[in-house]
Amino acid sequence: MTKTAFLRPRSAPAESMESLAGLLREWLPLQRWFAGKDRPVTDLGVLSTTELFPGCLHVLVHAAHGGVPAPGGATPAGDCYQLLLGVRERPSPRLGKALIGTVRDGLLAGLTVHDALQDPRAAQLLLERLRRPGTAGPLHFEGDPAQDVPSGLVPRLLNAEQSNSSLVYGDEYILKVFRRIQPGVNPDLEVPGALARQGCHRVPAPVAWMRTTHPFKATLGVLQPYLRNAADGWTLALDALASGDDFTAQAHALGRATADVHLALSSAFPVGAPGENGRTAAAMTERLTAAAHAVPALQPYVPGLRSAFAALATCDAGPPAQRIHGDLHLGQVLRAGREWFVIDFEGEPSRPLSERRSAHSPVRDIAGMLRSFDYAARQRRPWRPEWARRCREAYCAGYAARAGWDPRKKHGLLRAYETDRAVYEVLYEARHRPDWLPVPMAAIERLAVRGD
């Protein structure tokens, strides 16, 4: 019997994973999808351990960032992460960056552990599990019965900077494995499925997915068609800037595509009443106060920025609240042929799942895309504010042509939502990419002083 024979049961004993805590405490903060890089991991607890297939464990861990369990077993502040861990008796040079380390003690003593998503064999076996509906302990593998996913597709792990991990299979399908797990249905499964039932062709429909029922019900991953030969909007915009090409036709078409998705969302999900601008303005002001406290460079602009939110509280309600994308920018759209497609409906992973699944003004998505044009225009000197202005105009015109209302005529709404987005960007850049801070700060100055 081999040393890894204990992996044969469907559910590995939790105590067998405790010896991994030291390795994972060092490894987790180094991963690009780990959300708590600015906070030390004070405790690491195993929530669930299941054999996915021989030699591979599916693990949910809780990374705590301070505090102790309250009486009654309440969980301290932190996040739940999904790991797929390969376990083998001997290390292999081909593991490379996938290697996590060798366990020193406990039931796993002497065994080598690695990130299974970076192992082609494990990635292929994961697809096989998704191809056939079934269960493995608390894990459930489900799919669209009308879709027949072929076997033997060669996997490759995407290296893009993102908050999850994505595998492309044979340039036919893409599997997004959610890393930070929250209870409930992930919008990146819920929304594309609902839009597919509406006949919306702008969003690739889910083909298969995996979820868990322990320690809570949650979505773990989604398999969708991969748009081969597609380019994301961010790359296309930078290419146009580098070559001196106009991007207004593409921006206009993108505005129409955004409206198509919003219209389909309003049909697929209940539409609320027009937004409560007073409550929204108060929340925006609260976020501004917190951001200015964390980033002193914001403080001189606070009075002008608050005026944008004060104006929101008194302007017309605008379009009804509805389900939206939640984190729309040029990196979340793909152009294949002459068509634009919208992807990644997960929303901002740092926000609670309940908030990401709730209704919001569609102006929030529009503001996110307008800010993205500004980001693109400021990627190299000399900055191209006029390029961004033309793209913004074209995008709004395209949206208006399809949606039946013009975002540019909702000036108070648009200014407030764009200001709120810029404040978020300042906080993000100050924490993660200080060299990029001048980009949102330029928008802050414009929005606060000129009120555009």
Disulfide bonds with the S-S distance in Angstrom:
none
